[in-house]
Amino acid sequence: MSLGRVLLCILFPPLAVLDKGCGSIVIVTLLTIVGWVPGVIGALVINNS
């Protein structure tokens, strides 16, 4: 995972998973609404796999 992708995960978690599919976007968006930290963790996990 590149440094740019990590920064995108930290700053805008839903945008970081746009290329991973609709389900990933929904999950990360919901996690970001619940709290910013869960959204960032979810985006990092999805992008790392």
C-alpha positions in Angstrom: 0.0 0.0 0.0 1.4 3.4 -1.0 1.9 6.4 1.2 -0.8 8.3 -0.8 -3.3 5.5 -0.2 -2.6 5.5 3.5 -3.0 9.3 3.7 -6.3 9.0 1.8 -7.5 6.3 4.3 -6.7 8.6 7.1 -8.2 11.8 5.6 -11.2 10.5 3.6 -11.9 6.8 4.4 -14.8 6.3 2.0 -12.9 7.7 -0.9 -10.0 5.3 -0.2 -12.1 2.3 -0.9 -13.9 3.4 -4.1 -12.1 0.8 -6.2 -13.0 -2.1 -3.8 -16.7 -2.3 -4.6 -20.0 -1.1 -3.4 -20.1 -3.2 -0.2 -16.8 -1.8 1.0 -17.9 1.8 0.4 -21.1 1.2 2.4 -19.3 -0.5 5.3 -16.6 2.2 5.6 -19.1 5.0 5.3 -21.2 3.6 8.1 -18.1 3.1 10.2 -17.1 6.7 9.5 -20.5 8.0 10.5 -20.3 6.1 13.8 -16.8 7.5 14.4 -13.8 8.6 12.4 -11.4 6.1 13.9 -13.5 3.0 13.1 -13.8 4.3 9.5 -10.0 4.8 9.2 -9.3 1.3 10.6 -11.9 -0.2 8.3 -10.4 1.6 5.3 -6.9 0.5 6.2 -8.0 -3.1 6.6 -9.9 -3.2 3.4 -7.1 -1.6 1.4 -4.4 -3.9 3.0 -6.2 -7.1 1.9 
